[in-house]
């Protein structure tokens, strides 16, 4: 067995994908969840534990565990094997170098991040990090929390990381693509981060992929800067602390979204382990989709200033577009989340979370502040401001109840509410397009699942099925033929069968296997034999009817010898049946 097969047989695809996607068991061997490769509101992504294969019936993504890691982490095949092997403690065979230039570049960029983290932590602990340590002490970040979050310090010189990279022999291309080193017009390099407190940013799988830096000099124009985008880091797709928070998100069945790195650290230290922060950017659809894979509920707790309120308001439409259940939490006293935890205590903060308001009440208060509700025009304008967010509520009854509640709150006529909702509902009906797939026959689904998973069934049933005309009537007939050919070669596996098929038949195979609700414990050889016998009887009836028609045709044409021969064949067939 080569290392690829050894690795695949040593890991469970459900556990691997379950680290990225919240999977729910929906059958004996089947798990479903929201697809991580495209935006969707209802799960169309299936993972089959028995066949160690995944398939999305929305976007078509499919493959084995290595393919998943490659697609999700945007890495090459060797990198996916290395990542899986390291995560599962499986020794990787020594390899002189990666296969292609892009893979070698990404490997070098990852290595530079690791060296940078080590250097920044050493600098924080050394003499040059005294100011950064004082800042952390002032913000209430203990040395233990600093170590847990890998905090560091980038010294003033602007050459500390550059010297390390040059000493390690990285090429100019690798240094420029690291996101940590800038390049001047004359070709020389410099450290992007200088005199800044450093926050390592991780991928969802826990690898350091970038850094955020907070200025320690009050006169610095940019308070926070991030690594430049690189082959391993796209700022718009990453949430700070998600690799650490995803388990807490699943346990709490919600995420808590804050604005900054220090807020995330302070709230996490208070015991709220489901907290994440955007990486210095406005919230993006990709970031929301990453959260929604783990939980649909979210509490937005941005800073209590005008900018924070504006950012929270802008995030609501985006969150609702991705079918998130949104609550907004406001903190009194003008305190940021981490300040509130330290000033009022962790219990007070958690109590605030539990009492967070549903987003439309928060928006209604915003509408009251924005519009003059003493006038009819102001009340209508306030309602129109709220209407798009209310219409995004998924439940119709809740939608109407909330709209009437908010209308009463703003003093708007309830008739206006109903008219707007009738129009919106009609628009949705006009846009809706139904797509129906013709279901497969029960017997072909039973036989296909049995033959893929049971060697004894293949041995007993395939010789007879190969001779059976009824199989030619199956929608899956080409899949059966490919399966017969694999059996003749000695091995049958879902992955190999899938690889032999054209795209349409791959879809049929996935529908028959990954969407099959049959309990595998009752899909036994005896049931397969029953299906076979039923097909044989059906084939016999078809053949008898065909022979009777040929006998009559021979008699009408006066060919008595042919009619007698066919009649004898018919007699023998009926006797045998």
Secondary structure as GFF3:
##gff-version 3
##sequence-region A 1 577
A	DSSP	alpha_helix	3	10	.	.	.	ID=ss1
A	DSSP	alpha_helix	13	18	.	.	.	ID=ss2
A	DSSP	beta_strand	24	25	.	.	.	ID=ss3
A	DSSP	beta_strand	30	33	.	.	.	ID=ss4
A	DSSP	beta_strand	45	48	.	.	.	ID=ss5
A	DSSP	beta_strand	53	56	.	.	.	ID=ss6
A	DSSP	beta_strand	62	63	.	.	.	ID=ss7
A	DSSP	alpha_helix	65	73	.	.	.	ID=ss8
A	DSSP	alpha_helix	77	87	.	.	.	ID=ss9
A	DSSP	alpha_helix	101	125	.	.	.	ID=ss10
A	DSSP	three_ten_helix	127	129	.	.	.	ID=ss11
A	DSSP	alpha_helix	130	138	.	.	.	ID=ss12
A	DSSP	alpha_helix	143	148	.	.	.	ID=ss13
A	DSSP	beta_strand	152	154	.	.	.	ID=ss14
A	DSSP	alpha_helix	160	167	.	.	.	ID=ss15
A	DSSP	alpha_helix	172	176	.	.	.	ID=ss16
A	DSSP	beta_strand	181	183	.	.	.	ID=ss17
A	DSSP	beta_strand	189	191	.	.	.	ID=ss18
A	DSSP	beta_strand	196	202	.	.	.	ID=ss19
A	DSSP	beta_strand	208	215	.	.	.	ID=ss20
A	DSSP	beta_strand	224	226	.	.	.	ID=ss21
A	DSSP	three_ten_helix	235	237	.	.	.	ID=ss22
A	DSSP	beta_strand	239	240	.	.	.	ID=ss23
A	DSSP	alpha_helix	242	252	.	.	.	ID=ss24
A	DSSP	beta_strand	255	258	.	.	.	ID=ss25
A	DSSP	alpha_helix	261	269	.	.	.	ID=ss26
A	DSSP	beta_strand	275	278	.	.	.	ID=ss27
A	DSSP	alpha_helix	285	292	.	.	.	ID=ss28
A	DSSP	beta_strand	297	300	.	.	.	ID=ss29
A	DSSP	alpha_helix	306	321	.	.	.	ID=ss30
A	DSSP	beta_strand	325	328	.	.	.	ID=ss31
A	DSSP	three_ten_helix	332	334	.	.	.	ID=ss32
A	DSSP	alpha_helix	337	344	.	.	.	ID=ss33
A	DSSP	alpha_helix	346	354	.	.	.	ID=ss34
A	DSSP	beta_strand	357	358	.	.	.	ID=ss35
A	DSSP	alpha_helix	359	370	.	.	.	ID=ss36
A	DSSP	alpha_helix	376	391	.	.	.	ID=ss37
A	DSSP	alpha_helix	396	410	.	.	.	ID=ss38
A	DSSP	alpha_helix	414	431	.	.	.	ID=ss39
A	DSSP	alpha_helix	442	453	.	.	.	ID=ss40
A	DSSP	alpha_helix	455	465	.	.	.	ID=ss41
A	DSSP	three_ten_helix	469	473	.	.	.	ID=ss42
A	DSSP	alpha_helix	477	489	.	.	.	ID=ss43
A	DSSP	alpha_helix	494	499	.	.	.	ID=ss44
A	DSSP	alpha_helix	503	513	.	.	.	ID=ss45
A	DSSP	alpha_helix	525	556	.	.	.	ID=ss46
A	DSSP	alpha_helix	560	576	.	.	.	ID=ss47
###
